[in-house]
Amino acid sequence: SCGPGSGKSSQCEQLAKKYGFTHLSTAGLLQNELSSLSERSKFIKDIMECGEPVPGGIVLELLREAMITNLGDTKGFLIDGYPRELKEAEEFESKIGEPKLVICLDCSAETMNSRFSMRNQTSQHFDSAETIKEGIEGYCQAFTITFKDYFNLKSRSYIYTTDSVYPEIKQTCTQEIPFSWNK
């Protein structure tokens, strides 16, 4: 996972296209669930209206369901927006499995803030200054050295700065992804 505004969705879209992976965005999964009008969607809506983050267990459930749905049609999954904290990473591994590769885009709070401001001006998305600040602070608190160390010990992980990162990520993927996928 990477901070809000780090460019993770853009990178995932490019990598998914190149390698035939399915890109699962937790934000997209939550939006889809909210439009389903299920009991779970009502619960999620109530949580979000209170300004609280959706519990990781619910997000993991949505991820698991999406992975099962797409299992026969993909070479793998690129997940963006999850895990957001160490506990979620451990839960993912125990309930789904260990990731083969973890890529983190290390992005300064200033860059994240600047990108959110640009997004507010150029798209239909609008986040208040307070929402942006809370998102960035939440990310910075959750993504501690402990979290980085956890992924470095558990799997192949790479941390990049966000400046012209796609060529570096592509090179890493070319080295780490099995040859048969790398076409």
N, C-alpha and C positions, 0 to 999 in steps of 0.2 A: 504494500500500500504506500501511497505517497500523499503529500499534503494537498489540500484543495487548491486548484489553480496551478498545479505543478506540470500539467500537460499529460497526465497518465492516460486519459481517455484517447487523446490524439495518438499517442504511442501505441496503445493497445489496438486501435483501429488499423493502423499501418501494419503492425505485426500480424494481426488476424488475417488480413488480406494476403500478406506474403506467404504465410505458413499454413493457411487453411484451418486456423483455429477458430473457436467460437469465443467472442468477446462478451463476457458477462460483467456488466456494470451494476453495482449494487443500487445506484440511484435509479437506473432503468428498471431493475427488477422491482424496486419499491413502487415506482410509478405505475408499472403494469399491474401490480397487486392492488394498488389503490383504485384503479379503474375497474377491477373485477367485482367490486361490491360484495366480497365474501365477508364472513365473520372476522377473519384475520385482518382484512383490509380496514374494517371499522375500528379494530383495536389499534392498528398502525396509525390510522388517521387521528384517533384520540391522543395518542402519544405525541405525534408530530405537532398537533395543535397546541399542546402544552409546552412546546419548545424543547422537548426531550429527544435524545437520540433513540432510534429504534433499537431495542435490545439485540445484541449480537446473535443470540440463539435464533431469533426470527429471521434475521438476515441470512444466517447459515442455512436455515430451512429453505429459504427461497433459492439460494445458490444450489443446494443439493437437488432440489426439484428441477431447476433449469439444466443442471448437468445431466441428470437422468433423462430428461426430455431430449437433449441434443446428443446423447452418447453415440448413437449409431451414425450420426451425420458429421462428425468432426474428428480432427486429428488430435485435438487437445483443447484446453481452455485457458484463456487469459482473463484473469479476474481483477477488476479494478474497484477500489474502494473498500477492500476487505483483505486482511484483518485490520482493524483500527487500533487494537491493543493486544498485548501479549496473551491475555486469556483467550481471546478469539483465535489467535494463531494456534494455540494448544488444542482448542476445541475442534478446529478445522482438521488438524492432523489426526485426532482421535476418532472423529466421525466420518471423515472423507478420505484422508490420506495425506502423506507428506508431499508438498509441492516439489516438482523436479527442478524448478528454477524460480528465484525471487529477484525481481528487479525493483530497485527503489530510486526514485528521482528526488535527489536532495535539492530542495528549493528553499531559498531564504524567505522569511516572512514578508520582506519588502516586495520580492518578486511575486509571491502569491497574491498579495494585496493589489499590486499593480494589474495583474492579469484579471482579477475579479472586477476591478474598476473598468477595464477595457471591455470585458464581457457584458457588463451592465449597459455600456454605451452601444454595443454592436449587435446585441441579440435580444431575444424575447425573455431571456432569463433576467431576473432582477433580484439581487440580494442586497439587503440593507447593510449599511456600514457595520452595524452591531452584529448581524449574522456572519458577515465576513470575518470580523474580529474574533468572534467566538469559534468559528470553524478553524481558523489558523491557530488560535491558542490551544484549542482542544487537540489538534494534531501535534503541535509542539510538545504538549504535556505527555501525550500517549506514546509518541515515537522517541523513546529515550534510548540511551546507549544499550540498555538491557535488551530492548526489542531488536535492535540491530545485531547485537551479539547473538541472540537466540537464532536468528536466521542464518548468520554466518556459521554457527555450529551445526545446525540441522540440515541445511541444504546448500546447494550452489546459490549464492546470492551475490548481487552486484549493486553497487550504489553509484549513481551518476549525478553530476550536476545537470541542470536543465538546459544549458546552452548547447544548441545543435547536438542533441543527444541521440537522434534516431540512428545515424551511422554507427555509433558505438554500440547501441543496443542490438542492432542488426548483426554486427560482427560477433557479439557475445552469443546471440541466438544461433548463428551459423556454427559456432564452435560447440555449443551445448546441446542443441536439438539433434536427435538422431538423423543421420544422413538421408534416410528415406523421406523425411518430412521437409528436407532442406532444398526443395526444388521450386 
